[in-house]
Amino acid sequence: DVVTTTEELNGQSELYTVTRPQNGESARITGYEIALTHVFENGFGFTANATVVDSNVKVDANSTQSFALEGLGDSQNLILFYEQDNWQARVAFNNREGFLRQLDNGFNGEPINTETFGQWDISASYDINENISVFVEGINITEEELVQTGRFANQIYSVEDNGSRYAVGLRGKF
């Protein structure tokens, strides 16, 4: 948790308002990940994985406060690839389910939630020889936006439109 308190620092007589992370309540986080990778004889293959997390937040029965854990969210990935001879190609879908990003936005004590976000990435390369290869890659090629909300889904906190990014290049090993 991030807590704001008034403190006397270094034995000085002035009081300072200090905001810093402090340990919160204890909690147990459990989860599992499942993954599968398979390569066919023709050079094609796939990797699929999913991560599922859960928390058992323990709150004192006499307390009127509860707490939440930031950053916990399920995720899934699917990658299709080709690797044979001098050629490599990859198409990937990466998805992260919605999660609590920040318990307190630092302004009015409201939470920041991140909505489910998935993006497609692609890449391909060709090895000219043992030391030099050419490549092309695209990140977030469908230009998905990262949306963060407040306590309710209709309270938009931010929308990040990073667009897609592309690169073409030459790699060398010496």
PyMOL commands that place a pseudoatom at each C-alpha (Angstrom):
pseudoatom trace, name=CA, resn=ASP, resi=1, chain=A, elem=C, hetatm=0, pos=[0.000, 0.000, 0.000]
pseudoatom trace, name=CA, resn=VAL, resi=2, chain=A, elem=C, hetatm=0, pos=[1.075, 3.591, -0.550]
pseudoatom trace, name=CA, resn=VAL, resi=3, chain=A, elem=C, hetatm=0, pos=[0.464, 5.568, 2.639]
pseudoatom trace, name=CA, resn=THR, resi=4, chain=A, elem=C, hetatm=0, pos=[0.743, 9.281, 3.366]
pseudoatom trace, name=CA, resn=THR, resi=5, chain=A, elem=C, hetatm=0, pos=[1.765, 10.219, 6.902]
pseudoatom trace, name=CA, resn=THR, resi=6, chain=A, elem=C, hetatm=0, pos=[3.228, 13.177, 8.777]
pseudoatom trace, name=CA, resn=GLU, resi=7, chain=A, elem=C, hetatm=0, pos=[6.724, 12.444, 10.065]
pseudoatom trace, name=CA, resn=GLU, resi=8, chain=A, elem=C, hetatm=0, pos=[9.653, 14.142, 11.734]
pseudoatom trace, name=CA, resn=LEU, resi=9, chain=A, elem=C, hetatm=0, pos=[12.747, 13.402, 9.654]
pseudoatom trace, name=CA, resn=ASN, resi=10, chain=A, elem=C, hetatm=0, pos=[16.368, 13.204, 10.807]
pseudoatom trace, name=CA, resn=GLY, resi=11, chain=A, elem=C, hetatm=0, pos=[15.570, 14.552, 14.271]
pseudoatom trace, name=CA, resn=GLN, resi=12, chain=A, elem=C, hetatm=0, pos=[14.448, 17.910, 12.859]
pseudoatom trace, name=CA, resn=SER, resi=13, chain=A, elem=C, hetatm=0, pos=[11.641, 19.785, 14.572]
pseudoatom trace, name=CA, resn=GLU, resi=14, chain=A, elem=C, hetatm=0, pos=[9.684, 20.309, 11.336]
pseudoatom trace, name=CA, resn=LEU, resi=15, chain=A, elem=C, hetatm=0, pos=[7.014, 17.840, 10.313]
pseudoatom trace, name=CA, resn=TYR, resi=16, chain=A, elem=C, hetatm=0, pos=[6.946, 16.586, 6.718]
pseudoatom trace, name=CA, resn=THR, resi=17, chain=A, elem=C, hetatm=0, pos=[4.189, 14.960, 4.731]
pseudoatom trace, name=CA, resn=VAL, resi=18, chain=A, elem=C, hetatm=0, pos=[5.656, 11.717, 3.409]
pseudoatom trace, name=CA, resn=THR, resi=19, chain=A, elem=C, hetatm=0, pos=[4.106, 9.335, 0.895]
pseudoatom trace, name=CA, resn=ARG, resi=20, chain=A, elem=C, hetatm=0, pos=[5.783, 5.947, 0.506]
pseudoatom trace, name=CA, resn=PRO, resi=21, chain=A, elem=C, hetatm=0, pos=[5.004, 2.280, 0.091]
pseudoatom trace, name=CA, resn=GLN, resi=22, chain=A, elem=C, hetatm=0, pos=[4.428, 0.364, 3.299]
pseudoatom trace, name=CA, resn=ASN, resi=23, chain=A, elem=C, hetatm=0, pos=[3.724, -3.272, 3.941]
pseudoatom trace, name=CA, resn=GLY, resi=24, chain=A, elem=C, hetatm=0, pos=[0.043, -4.041, 3.945]
pseudoatom trace, name=CA, resn=GLU, resi=25, chain=A, elem=C, hetatm=0, pos=[-1.933, -6.974, 5.225]
pseudoatom trace, name=CA, resn=SER, resi=26, chain=A, elem=C, hetatm=0, pos=[-0.778, -10.482, 4.416]
pseudoatom trace, name=CA, resn=ALA, resi=27, chain=A, elem=C, hetatm=0, pos=[-2.364, -12.474, 1.643]
pseudoatom trace, name=CA, resn=ARG, resi=28, chain=A, elem=C, hetatm=0, pos=[-1.886, -15.769, -0.107]
pseudoatom trace, name=CA, resn=ILE, resi=29, chain=A, elem=C, hetatm=0, pos=[-1.601, -15.873, -3.878]
pseudoatom trace, name=CA, resn=THR, resi=30, chain=A, elem=C, hetatm=0, pos=[-2.129, -19.157, -5.650]
pseudoatom trace, name=CA, resn=GLY, resi=31, chain=A, elem=C, hetatm=0, pos=[-2.228, -20.054, -9.278]
pseudoatom trace, name=CA, resn=TYR, resi=32, chain=A, elem=C, hetatm=0, pos=[-1.076, -22.274, -12.025]
pseudoatom trace, name=CA, resn=GLU, resi=33, chain=A, elem=C, hetatm=0, pos=[0.331, -22.089, -15.499]
pseudoatom trace, name=CA, resn=ILE, resi=34, chain=A, elem=C, hetatm=0, pos=[-0.213, -24.560, -18.264]
pseudoatom trace, name=CA, resn=ALA, resi=35, chain=A, elem=C, hetatm=0, pos=[1.877, -24.562, -21.424]
pseudoatom trace, name=CA, resn=LEU, resi=36, chain=A, elem=C, hetatm=0, pos=[2.164, -26.687, -24.515]
pseudoatom trace, name=CA, resn=THR, resi=37, chain=A, elem=C, hetatm=0, pos=[4.705, -26.473, -27.314]
pseudoatom trace, name=CA, resn=HIS, resi=38, chain=A, elem=C, hetatm=0, pos=[4.718, -28.703, -30.356]
pseudoatom trace, name=CA, resn=VAL, resi=39, chain=A, elem=C, hetatm=0, pos=[6.930, -28.666, -33.457]
pseudoatom trace, name=CA, resn=PHE, resi=40, chain=A, elem=C, hetatm=0, pos=[5.865, -30.527, -36.577]
pseudoatom trace, name=CA, resn=GLU, resi=41, chain=A, elem=C, hetatm=0, pos=[8.387, -32.184, -38.904]
pseudoatom trace, name=CA, resn=ASN, resi=42, chain=A, elem=C, hetatm=0, pos=[7.797, -29.542, -41.607]
pseudoatom trace, name=CA, resn=GLY, resi=43, chain=A, elem=C, hetatm=0, pos=[9.113, -26.712, -39.379]
pseudoatom trace, name=CA, resn=PHE, resi=44, chain=A, elem=C, hetatm=0, pos=[5.744, -25.347, -38.276]
pseudoatom trace, name=CA, resn=GLY, resi=45, chain=A, elem=C, hetatm=0, pos=[4.836, -25.313, -34.616]
pseudoatom trace, name=CA, resn=PHE, resi=46, chain=A, elem=C, hetatm=0, pos=[2.876, -23.642, -31.876]
pseudoatom trace, name=CA, resn=THR, resi=47, chain=A, elem=C, hetatm=0, pos=[3.154, -22.636, -28.261]
pseudoatom trace, name=CA, resn=ALA, resi=48, chain=A, elem=C, hetatm=0, pos=[0.096, -22.010, -26.127]
pseudoatom trace, name=CA, resn=ASN, resi=49, chain=A, elem=C, hetatm=0, pos=[0.057, -21.063, -22.458]
pseudoatom trace, name=CA, resn=ALA, resi=50, chain=A, elem=C, hetatm=0, pos=[-2.280, -19.701, -19.853]
pseudoatom trace, name=CA, resn=THR, resi=51, chain=A, elem=C, hetatm=0, pos=[-1.659, -18.384, -16.359]
pseudoatom trace, name=CA, resn=VAL, resi=52, chain=A, elem=C, hetatm=0, pos=[-4.424, -18.259, -13.769]
pseudoatom trace, name=CA, resn=VAL, resi=53, chain=A, elem=C, hetatm=0, pos=[-3.928, -16.499, -10.436]
pseudoatom trace, name=CA, resn=ASP, resi=54, chain=A, elem=C, hetatm=0, pos=[-6.128, -16.137, -7.398]
pseudoatom trace, name=CA, resn=SER, resi=55, chain=A, elem=C, hetatm=0, pos=[-5.740, -14.546, -4.001]
pseudoatom trace, name=CA, resn=ASN, resi=56, chain=A, elem=C, hetatm=0, pos=[-7.209, -15.436, -0.686]
pseudoatom trace, name=CA, resn=VAL, resi=57, chain=A, elem=C, hetatm=0, pos=[-7.172, -12.016, 0.928]
pseudoatom trace, name=CA, resn=LYS, resi=58, chain=A, elem=C, hetatm=0, pos=[-7.453, -12.379, 4.703]
pseudoatom trace, name=CA, resn=VAL, resi=59, chain=A, elem=C, hetatm=0, pos=[-9.025, -9.473, 6.529]
pseudoatom trace, name=CA, resn=ASP, resi=60, chain=A, elem=C, hetatm=0, pos=[-9.410, -9.239, 10.286]
pseudoatom trace, name=CA, resn=ALA, resi=61, chain=A, elem=C, hetatm=0, pos=[-13.042, -10.069, 11.069]
pseudoatom trace, name=CA, resn=ASN, resi=62, chain=A, elem=C, hetatm=0, pos=[-13.239, -7.033, 13.391]
pseudoatom trace, name=CA, resn=SER, resi=63, chain=A, elem=C, hetatm=0, pos=[-11.883, -4.658, 10.761]
pseudoatom trace, name=CA, resn=THR, resi=64, chain=A, elem=C, hetatm=0, pos=[-14.088, -2.483, 8.594]
pseudoatom trace, name=CA, resn=GLN, resi=65, chain=A, elem=C, hetatm=0, pos=[-11.333, -2.218, 5.997]
pseudoatom trace, name=CA, resn=SER, resi=66, chain=A, elem=C, hetatm=0, pos=[-10.488, -4.628, 3.257]
pseudoatom trace, name=CA, resn=PHE, resi=67, chain=A, elem=C, hetatm=0, pos=[-7.679, -4.544, 0.764]
pseudoatom trace, name=CA, resn=ALA, resi=68, chain=A, elem=C, hetatm=0, pos=[-6.909, -5.710, -2.699]
pseudoatom trace, name=CA, resn=LEU, resi=69, chain=A, elem=C, hetatm=0, pos=[-3.749, -6.887, -4.406]
pseudoatom trace, name=CA, resn=GLU, resi=70, chain=A, elem=C, hetatm=0, pos=[-2.428, -4.892, -7.326]
pseudoatom trace, name=CA, resn=GLY, resi=71, chain=A, elem=C, hetatm=0, pos=[-1.341, -6.497, -10.577]
pseudoatom trace, name=CA, resn=LEU, resi=72, chain=A, elem=C, hetatm=0, pos=[-3.069, -9.877, -10.282]
pseudoatom trace, name=CA, resn=GLY, resi=73, chain=A, elem=C, hetatm=0, pos=[-4.583, -10.938, -13.572]
pseudoatom trace, name=CA, resn=ASP, resi=74, chain=A, elem=C, hetatm=0, pos=[-4.839, -14.004, -15.752]
pseudoatom trace, name=CA, resn=SER, resi=75, chain=A, elem=C, hetatm=0, pos=[-3.043, -14.130, -19.094]
pseudoatom trace, name=CA, resn=GLN, resi=76, chain=A, elem=C, hetatm=0, pos=[-3.024, -16.237, -22.244]
pseudoatom trace, name=CA, resn=ASN, resi=77, chain=A, elem=C, hetatm=0, pos=[-0.618, -16.482, -25.184]
pseudoatom trace, name=CA, resn=LEU, resi=78, chain=A, elem=C, hetatm=0, pos=[-0.745, -18.302, -28.501]
pseudoatom trace, name=CA, resn=ILE, resi=79, chain=A, elem=C, hetatm=0, pos=[2.244, -18.376, -30.829]
pseudoatom trace, name=CA, resn=LEU, resi=80, chain=A, elem=C, hetatm=0, pos=[2.368, -19.942, -34.275]
pseudoatom trace, name=CA, resn=PHE, resi=81, chain=A, elem=C, hetatm=0, pos=[5.834, -20.257, -35.755]
pseudoatom trace, name=CA, resn=TYR, resi=82, chain=A, elem=C, hetatm=0, pos=[7.894, -21.623, -38.603]
pseudoatom trace, name=CA, resn=GLU, resi=83, chain=A, elem=C, hetatm=0, pos=[11.601, -22.450, -38.317]
pseudoatom trace, name=CA, resn=GLN, resi=84, chain=A, elem=C, hetatm=0, pos=[13.397, -24.309, -41.050]
pseudoatom trace, name=CA, resn=ASP, resi=85, chain=A, elem=C, hetatm=0, pos=[16.688, -23.855, -42.823]
pseudoatom trace, name=CA, resn=ASN, resi=86, chain=A, elem=C, hetatm=0, pos=[17.439, -20.115, -42.881]
pseudoatom trace, name=CA, resn=TRP, resi=87, chain=A, elem=C, hetatm=0, pos=[13.818, -18.959, -42.346]
pseudoatom trace, name=CA, resn=GLN, resi=88, chain=A, elem=C, hetatm=0, pos=[12.018, -18.035, -39.134]
pseudoatom trace, name=CA, resn=ALA, resi=89, chain=A, elem=C, hetatm=0, pos=[8.498, -16.587, -38.851]
pseudoatom trace, name=CA, resn=ARG, resi=90, chain=A, elem=C, hetatm=0, pos=[6.216, -15.967, -35.900]
pseudoatom trace, name=CA, resn=VAL, resi=91, chain=A, elem=C, hetatm=0, pos=[2.658, -14.764, -35.263]
pseudoatom trace, name=CA, resn=ALA, resi=92, chain=A, elem=C, hetatm=0, pos=[1.645, -14.230, -31.628]
pseudoatom trace, name=CA, resn=PHE, resi=93, chain=A, elem=C, hetatm=0, pos=[-1.479, -13.213, -29.747]
pseudoatom trace, name=CA, resn=ASN, resi=94, chain=A, elem=C, hetatm=0, pos=[-0.835, -12.074, -26.166]
pseudoatom trace, name=CA, resn=ASN, resi=95, chain=A, elem=C, hetatm=0, pos=[-3.762, -11.371, -23.847]
pseudoatom trace, name=CA, resn=ARG, resi=96, chain=A, elem=C, hetatm=0, pos=[-3.901, -10.058, -20.281]
pseudoatom trace, name=CA, resn=GLU, resi=97, chain=A, elem=C, hetatm=0, pos=[-7.206, -10.098, -18.432]
pseudoatom trace, name=CA, resn=GLY, resi=98, chain=A, elem=C, hetatm=0, pos=[-8.364, -7.026, -16.542]
pseudoatom trace, name=CA, resn=PHE, resi=99, chain=A, elem=C, hetatm=0, pos=[-6.665, -6.306, -13.216]
pseudoatom trace, name=CA, resn=LEU, resi=100, chain=A, elem=C, hetatm=0, pos=[-6.300, -3.731, -10.460]
pseudoatom trace, name=CA, resn=ARG, resi=101, chain=A, elem=C, hetatm=0, pos=[-3.325, -1.609, -11.497]
pseudoatom trace, name=CA, resn=GLN, resi=102, chain=A, elem=C, hetatm=0, pos=[-3.233, 0.748, -8.530]
pseudoatom trace, name=CA, resn=LEU, resi=103, chain=A, elem=C, hetatm=0, pos=[-5.272, 0.856, -5.340]
pseudoatom trace, name=CA, resn=ASP, resi=104, chain=A, elem=C, hetatm=0, pos=[-4.973, 4.625, -4.957]
pseudoatom trace, name=CA, resn=ASN, resi=105, chain=A, elem=C, hetatm=0, pos=[-4.538, 6.929, -7.963]
pseudoatom trace, name=CA, resn=GLY, resi=106, chain=A, elem=C, hetatm=0, pos=[-2.727, 9.472, -5.761]
pseudoatom trace, name=CA, resn=PHE, resi=107, chain=A, elem=C, hetatm=0, pos=[-5.314, 12.149, -6.441]
pseudoatom trace, name=CA, resn=ASN, resi=108, chain=A, elem=C, hetatm=0, pos=[-8.603, 11.264, -4.790]
pseudoatom trace, name=CA, resn=GLY, resi=109, chain=A, elem=C, hetatm=0, pos=[-8.034, 7.795, -3.366]
pseudoatom trace, name=CA, resn=GLU, resi=110, chain=A, elem=C, hetatm=0, pos=[-9.825, 6.000, -6.182]
pseudoatom trace, name=CA, resn=PRO, resi=111, chain=A, elem=C, hetatm=0, pos=[-8.472, 2.804, -7.756]
pseudoatom trace, name=CA, resn=ILE, resi=112, chain=A, elem=C, hetatm=0, pos=[-7.124, 2.410, -11.291]
pseudoatom trace, name=CA, resn=ASN, resi=113, chain=A, elem=C, hetatm=0, pos=[-8.226, -0.728, -13.127]
pseudoatom trace, name=CA, resn=THR, resi=114, chain=A, elem=C, hetatm=0, pos=[-6.727, -1.970, -16.383]
pseudoatom trace, name=CA, resn=GLU, resi=115, chain=A, elem=C, hetatm=0, pos=[-9.193, -3.521, -18.813]
pseudoatom trace, name=CA, resn=THR, resi=116, chain=A, elem=C, hetatm=0, pos=[-8.492, -6.746, -20.686]
pseudoatom trace, name=CA, resn=PHE, resi=117, chain=A, elem=C, hetatm=0, pos=[-5.855, -6.098, -23.342]
pseudoatom trace, name=CA, resn=GLY, resi=118, chain=A, elem=C, hetatm=0, pos=[-4.771, -8.309, -26.226]
pseudoatom trace, name=CA, resn=GLN, resi=119, chain=A, elem=C, hetatm=0, pos=[-2.396, -7.627, -29.078]
pseudoatom trace, name=CA, resn=TRP, resi=120, chain=A, elem=C, hetatm=0, pos=[-1.073, -9.329, -32.213]
pseudoatom trace, name=CA, resn=ASP, resi=121, chain=A, elem=C, hetatm=0, pos=[2.649, -9.339, -33.017]
pseudoatom trace, name=CA, resn=ILE, resi=122, chain=A, elem=C, hetatm=0, pos=[4.428, -10.697, -36.107]
pseudoatom trace, name=CA, resn=SER, resi=123, chain=A, elem=C, hetatm=0, pos=[8.050, -11.239, -37.073]
pseudoatom trace, name=CA, resn=ALA, resi=124, chain=A, elem=C, hetatm=0, pos=[10.110, -12.942, -39.751]
pseudoatom trace, name=CA, resn=SER, resi=125, chain=A, elem=C, hetatm=0, pos=[13.808, -13.273, -40.464]
pseudoatom trace, name=CA, resn=TYR, resi=126, chain=A, elem=C, hetatm=0, pos=[16.166, -14.843, -42.943]
pseudoatom trace, name=CA, resn=ASP, resi=127, chain=A, elem=C, hetatm=0, pos=[19.733, -15.897, -42.128]
pseudoatom trace, name=CA, resn=ILE, resi=128, chain=A, elem=C, hetatm=0, pos=[21.947, -14.779, -45.003]
pseudoatom trace, name=CA, resn=ASN, resi=129, chain=A, elem=C, hetatm=0, pos=[24.854, -16.670, -43.444]
pseudoatom trace, name=CA, resn=GLU, resi=130, chain=A, elem=C, hetatm=0, pos=[26.028, -17.682, -39.960]
pseudoatom trace, name=CA, resn=ASN, resi=131, chain=A, elem=C, hetatm=0, pos=[26.674, -14.069, -38.976]
pseudoatom trace, name=CA, resn=ILE, resi=132, chain=A, elem=C, hetatm=0, pos=[24.139, -11.920, -40.825]
pseudoatom trace, name=CA, resn=SER, resi=133, chain=A, elem=C, hetatm=0, pos=[20.353, -11.995, -40.934]
pseudoatom trace, name=CA, resn=VAL, resi=134, chain=A, elem=C, hetatm=0, pos=[17.624, -9.645, -42.106]
pseudoatom trace, name=CA, resn=PHE, resi=135, chain=A, elem=C, hetatm=0, pos=[14.369, -9.244, -40.210]
pseudoatom trace, name=CA, resn=VAL, resi=136, chain=A, elem=C, hetatm=0, pos=[10.990, -7.539, -40.191]
pseudoatom trace, name=CA, resn=GLU, resi=137, chain=A, elem=C, hetatm=0, pos=[8.670, -7.253, -37.199]
pseudoatom trace, name=CA, resn=GLY, resi=138, chain=A, elem=C, hetatm=0, pos=[5.385, -5.669, -36.237]
pseudoatom trace, name=CA, resn=ILE, resi=139, chain=A, elem=C, hetatm=0, pos=[4.219, -5.067, -32.664]
pseudoatom trace, name=CA, resn=ASN, resi=140, chain=A, elem=C, hetatm=0, pos=[0.516, -4.499, -31.867]
pseudoatom trace, name=CA, resn=ILE, resi=141, chain=A, elem=C, hetatm=0, pos=[-0.339, -4.638, -35.561]
pseudoatom trace, name=CA, resn=THR, resi=142, chain=A, elem=C, hetatm=0, pos=[-4.090, -4.217, -34.925]
pseudoatom trace, name=CA, resn=GLU, resi=143, chain=A, elem=C, hetatm=0, pos=[-3.389, -1.022, -32.930]
pseudoatom trace, name=CA, resn=GLU, resi=144, chain=A, elem=C, hetatm=0, pos=[-5.196, -2.066, -29.752]
pseudoatom trace, name=CA, resn=GLU, resi=145, chain=A, elem=C, hetatm=0, pos=[-5.589, 0.561, -27.021]
pseudoatom trace, name=CA, resn=LEU, resi=146, chain=A, elem=C, hetatm=0, pos=[-4.794, 0.099, -23.344]
pseudoatom trace, name=CA, resn=VAL, resi=147, chain=A, elem=C, hetatm=0, pos=[-7.770, 1.397, -21.335]
pseudoatom trace, name=CA, resn=GLN, resi=148, chain=A, elem=C, hetatm=0, pos=[-7.679, 2.164, -17.634]
pseudoatom trace, name=CA, resn=THR, resi=149, chain=A, elem=C, hetatm=0, pos=[-10.758, 3.009, -15.612]
pseudoatom trace, name=CA, resn=GLY, resi=150, chain=A, elem=C, hetatm=0, pos=[-11.669, 4.149, -12.143]
pseudoatom trace, name=CA, resn=ARG, resi=151, chain=A, elem=C, hetatm=0, pos=[-13.936, 2.314, -9.734]
pseudoatom trace, name=CA, resn=PHE, resi=152, chain=A, elem=C, hetatm=0, pos=[-16.540, 1.803, -12.468]
pseudoatom trace, name=CA, resn=ALA, resi=153, chain=A, elem=C, hetatm=0, pos=[-16.004, 0.816, -16.122]
pseudoatom trace, name=CA, resn=ASN, resi=154, chain=A, elem=C, hetatm=0, pos=[-17.556, 4.075, -17.370]
pseudoatom trace, name=CA, resn=GLN, resi=155, chain=A, elem=C, hetatm=0, pos=[-15.026, 6.172, -15.413]
pseudoatom trace, name=CA, resn=ILE, resi=156, chain=A, elem=C, hetatm=0, pos=[-12.238, 6.377, -17.994]
pseudoatom trace, name=CA, resn=TYR, resi=157, chain=A, elem=C, hetatm=0, pos=[-8.935, 7.182, -16.319]
pseudoatom trace, name=CA, resn=SER, resi=158, chain=A, elem=C, hetatm=0, pos=[-6.693, 6.900, -19.377]
pseudoatom trace, name=CA, resn=VAL, resi=159, chain=A, elem=C, hetatm=0, pos=[-6.569, 5.523, -22.889]
pseudoatom trace, name=CA, resn=GLU, resi=160, chain=A, elem=C, hetatm=0, pos=[-3.121, 4.743, -24.258]
pseudoatom trace, name=CA, resn=ASP, resi=161, chain=A, elem=C, hetatm=0, pos=[-3.044, 4.583, -28.027]
pseudoatom trace, name=CA, resn=ASN, resi=162, chain=A, elem=C, hetatm=0, pos=[0.496, 3.488, -28.767]
pseudoatom trace, name=CA, resn=GLY, resi=163, chain=A, elem=C, hetatm=0, pos=[-0.410, 2.416, -32.281]
pseudoatom trace, name=CA, resn=SER, resi=164, chain=A, elem=C, hetatm=0, pos=[1.573, -0.270, -33.990]
pseudoatom trace, name=CA, resn=ARG, resi=165, chain=A, elem=C, hetatm=0, pos=[5.347, -0.351, -34.337]
pseudoatom trace, name=CA, resn=TYR, resi=166, chain=A, elem=C, hetatm=0, pos=[7.271, -1.820, -37.229]
pseudoatom trace, name=CA, resn=ALA, resi=167, chain=A, elem=C, hetatm=0, pos=[10.956, -2.473, -37.737]
pseudoatom trace, name=CA, resn=VAL, resi=168, chain=A, elem=C, hetatm=0, pos=[13.085, -3.701, -40.600]
pseudoatom trace, name=CA, resn=GLY, resi=169, chain=A, elem=C, hetatm=0, pos=[16.725, -4.388, -40.022]
pseudoatom trace, name=CA, resn=LEU, resi=170, chain=A, elem=C, hetatm=0, pos=[19.932, -6.240, -40.414]
pseudoatom trace, name=CA, resn=ARG, resi=171, chain=A, elem=C, hetatm=0, pos=[21.549, -8.168, -37.555]
pseudoatom trace, name=CA, resn=GLY, resi=172, chain=A, elem=C, hetatm=0, pos=[25.167, -9.155, -37.383]
pseudoatom trace, name=CA, resn=LYS, resi=173, chain=A, elem=C, hetatm=0, pos=[27.189, -11.380, -35.031]
pseudoatom trace, name=CA, resn=PHE, resi=174, chain=A, elem=C, hetatm=0, pos=[30.901, -10.836, -34.627]
for i in range(1, 174): cmd.bond("trace and resi %d" % i, "trace and resi %d" % (i + 1))
show_as sticks, trace
zoom trace
